[in-house]
Amino acid sequence: MPARPLRIGLTCYPSVGGSGILASELGEELAQRGHEVHFISYERPFRMPADDPRVFFHPVIVNSYDLFKYPDYTLPLSVKMAEVSRDHDLDVLHVHYAVPHATAALLARDMLPVDRRPKIVTTLHGTDTTLLARDPGYGPAIRHALEYSDAITTVSEFMRRETLAHLPVTRPIEVIHNFFEPRPPARSIADVRHELGLRDGEAMLLHLSNLRALKRIDLLLETAARLHRAGENFRLVILAGGNFARFADDVQRLDLADRVVVRENVTNIEDYLQAADLGLFTSETESFCLSILELMSLGRPSVAFAVGGIPEVTAHNETGLLAQAFGDTAALAAHVQTLLRDPTRRAVLGVAAQSRAREQFSANVIVTRYEALYRQLVA
Ligand code: GMT
């Protein structure tokens, strides 16, 4: 007898960030496999599927009261989680990014009758461990939420190690890497290059991020400036999940005005991924780096620092090039030059990158693991 479809609640930050993107894609894939998916957040997640009859969105309303200096999100979120769990008889509440989602999920579970409680899965994505777990105002609450979740997952081995180092939880932590399933591009490479103003022979370096401080946009521009001074023929295209205006002075100061093209809040990323020659990333830490995987899925190698979980995603000299020392923009620029000057090597790395993405980080592999985890908990 086929297993019955599950009813799954997903909570994430809706803004442009890897954990929200991952949760949205997971919801889409689960719905395609016949499950019912309920997103619970303060806004519709950025890449949440719009027209799937099995996908629902439940907004959390946060009122502001004069008596509170800081508005509270955790309690209204927990009430909405309990309400959705009760009304839709959820089997699983899967929260992406622990703070405050995991704590809100525990509260929601406690508000429900014992026989109506969903299983709670907490997925740690990054700074919920690497930054907030070290904060004495957050650490104990995160640890408590993890101890009382029904399952904990992290998106890389690196994150698992970080979690155990900073939050000595006694529960098992399962590593389930991120996945990406590219949609067919809507436009041709020529159209996209034309839209970006790329000239014939100009290479396209692609950077995608939400521009937060740890993405080190200063080092990204410094690397581009090195390439510019070395006479390389390129444009750096930045798909920004945030306002790039604060970097405009740096672009001018480094004489990069003709070299940098920015597009903000793009949704059709596959159009740009396929048009790129390679990816360029300068983060000081990443638990995974979904953007590198997105490029790999379209057969494009990336150059980055070997920090955090990045070496788990892309292998140096096999599917991309990694500079060992963080901050060494000379080494990063040299890697980019190597690939710009050697299209054959670039293509070989790109083909290997795409195979690795399919074999290790496809929906088929990763969503199947989440499904198995849900079934094991529900059983
Ligand atoms: O932890 C964060 O800083 C935020 C989080 C997010 O919501 O984007 O980013 C993390 O999650 C992504 C999806 O799992 C990973 O690809 C990113 O590497 C990770 N960011 C960091 O670790 C800085």
Boltz pocket constraint, residues with backbone or C-beta under 6 A from the ligand:
constraints:
  - pocket:
      binder: B
      contacts: [[A, 13], [A, 16], [A, 17], [A, 18], [A, 19], [A, 20], [A, 22], [A, 97], [A, 124], [A, 125], [A, 126], [A, 127], [A, 128], [A, 155], [A, 178], [A, 214], [A, 285], [A, 286], [A, 287], [A, 288], [A, 289], [A, 290], [A, 291]]
      max_distance: 6.0
